[in-house]
Structures are given as structure tokens and as C-alpha cells.
């Protein structure tokens, strides 16, 4: 029950959990940013386009990783308990000459949904 965007990579041993172990309702982030309860017992995660997830991460149920995010498993970030935005991407912490090698291909526009057709490759 997970969704993974195009051009994304997920390293070996990364685990997406989809079942809430506690008897509380799963919550997702709504359009206004507030958490909303959903009427589902099981819901996987969502990884955007052009993401790079390293090996050994554990992602809680119903979590979203925005497009263009890079995550490295580290002692401070191994378990993903909340949604991750582009601004929280680990590649921003690298040396500038390395960080700039990961290009943002899918920028977010405030209040707008960018038409997917603008990003499709011509075959």
C-alpha cells in the first residue's frame, strides 16, 4: 500500500510499515496542513519523484516524503516518524559542491498543483 514516484531510488533494507500497532486511527496531512484522521487501519507511505532513500530506513505508516528528497540512514535519522519536506532533505547538509549535484526537478508552488504533463519525458 505504498506509492513511489518516478526516478526514485530506495536502498536495500528500507522498510515501509503500513499498519498502526496501537489502536488509534491513522492520520494524514490534509490540504491545509492539519492532521486528519482517516478511516483505514492500513496505509503505506508515499515517496515523491526524484527521491533517493538510503539503505536501512524505517518509515512509519501514512508518511509522505516530498519529491526531490535525499535521506541517509544515520544515528539521528533512521526512523521516519513524520512527513519529510524538500527543505529537510539530507543533501542540504552536504558540502555545496556535492549538494548541487542533486537537482530539484519537481519544485512545489504555493497553493498550486503543477500539471504533471510539464514533467513527462517525451519518448
C-alpha positions as CSV (number, residue, x, y, z in Angstrom):
1,X,0.0,0.0,0.0
2,X,2.9,2.4,-0.8
3,X,3.3,4.8,-3.7
4,X,6.7,5.6,-5.2
5,X,7.3,8.3,-7.8
6,X,9.3,8.0,-11.0
7,X,13.1,8.3,-11.0
8,X,13.2,7.5,-7.2
9,X,15.6,5.0,-5.6
10,X,15.0,3.1,-2.4
11,X,18.0,1.3,-0.8
12,X,18.1,-2.3,0.3
13,X,16.7,-2.9,3.7
14,X,14.5,0.2,3.8
15,X,11.1,-0.8,5.4
16,X,7.8,0.8,4.9
17,X,5.4,-0.1,7.7
18,X,1.7,0.2,6.8
19,X,-0.1,-1.0,10.0
20,X,-0.5,1.1,13.1
21,X,0.4,-1.1,16.0
22,X,-1.6,1.0,18.5
23,X,-5.4,1.0,18.4
24,X,-5.5,4.7,17.4
25,X,-6.6,6.0,14.0
26,X,-4.0,6.7,11.4
27,X,-3.7,10.4,10.5
28,X,-2.6,12.1,7.3
29,X,-1.7,15.7,6.5
30,X,-4.7,17.4,4.8
31,X,-4.6,20.1,2.1
32,X,-4.4,22.8,4.8
33,X,-1.5,21.1,6.6
34,X,-3.6,20.0,9.5
35,X,-3.6,16.3,10.6
36,X,-6.8,14.5,9.7
37,X,-7.9,11.0,10.9
38,X,-8.6,8.5,8.2
39,X,-10.9,5.6,8.4
40,X,-8.3,3.0,7.5
41,X,-6.3,0.5,9.6
42,X,-3.6,0.1,7.0
43,X,-1.9,2.8,4.8
44,X,1.6,2.7,3.4
45,X,3.9,5.6,2.7
46,X,4.3,7.9,-0.3
47,X,7.6,8.8,-1.9
48,X,7.7,11.6,-4.4
49,X,9.5,11.8,-7.7
50,X,13.4,12.0,-8.0
51,X,14.0,10.9,-4.4
52,X,17.0,8.9,-3.1
53,X,16.4,6.9,0.1
54,X,19.4,5.2,1.6
55,X,19.5,1.6,3.0
56,X,18.1,0.7,6.4
57,X,15.5,3.3,6.9
58,X,12.1,2.5,8.6
59,X,9.2,4.6,7.5
60,X,6.1,4.8,9.7
61,X,2.6,4.3,8.2
62,X,1.0,7.1,6.2
63,X,4.1,9.2,5.9
64,X,4.9,11.3,2.9
65,X,8.4,12.1,1.5
66,X,8.2,15.0,-0.8
67,X,9.7,15.0,-4.3
68,X,13.5,15.6,-4.7
69,X,14.3,14.5,-1.1
70,X,17.5,12.6,-0.3
71,X,17.6,10.7,3.0
72,X,20.6,8.9,4.5
73,X,20.3,6.5,7.4
74,X,22.2,7.9,10.3
75,X,22.2,7.7,14.1
76,X,20.0,10.8,14.2
77,X,17.7,9.8,11.3
78,X,16.9,6.1,10.8
79,X,13.2,6.0,11.7
80,X,11.0,8.4,9.7
81,X,8.2,9.3,12.1
82,X,6.9,12.4,10.3
83,X,6.5,13.7,6.8
84,X,9.7,15.0,5.1
85,X,9.7,18.1,3.0
86,X,12.3,19.1,0.4
87,X,13.7,21.7,2.9
88,X,14.5,18.8,5.3
89,X,16.4,16.8,2.7
90,X,19.8,15.4,3.9
91,X,21.5,16.6,0.8
92,X,21.3,20.2,2.0
93,X,23.8,19.2,4.8
94,X,26.5,18.1,2.4
95,X,29.3,20.2,1.0
96,X,27.9,22.6,-1.6
97,X,29.8,21.1,-4.5
98,X,28.2,17.7,-3.7
99,X,24.8,19.0,-2.7
100,X,24.3,20.8,-6.1
101,X,24.7,17.5,-7.9
102,X,21.1,16.6,-6.8
103,X,18.9,18.9,-8.9
104,X,15.4,19.8,-7.8
105,X,13.2,18.6,-10.7
106,X,9.8,19.0,-9.1
107,X,9.5,22.3,-7.3
108,X,6.5,23.0,-5.2
109,X,4.4,26.1,-5.9
110,X,2.4,27.5,-3.0
111,X,-1.3,26.8,-3.5
112,X,-0.9,25.4,-6.9
113,X,-0.7,21.9,-8.2
114,X,1.7,21.7,-11.0
115,X,0.4,19.9,-14.1
116,X,2.2,16.5,-14.4
117,X,2.3,16.9,-18.2
118,X,5.0,19.6,-17.7
119,X,7.4,16.9,-16.3
120,X,6.7,14.0,-18.6
121,X,9.6,12.9,-20.8
122,X,8.9,12.7,-24.5
123,X,9.6,9.2,-25.8
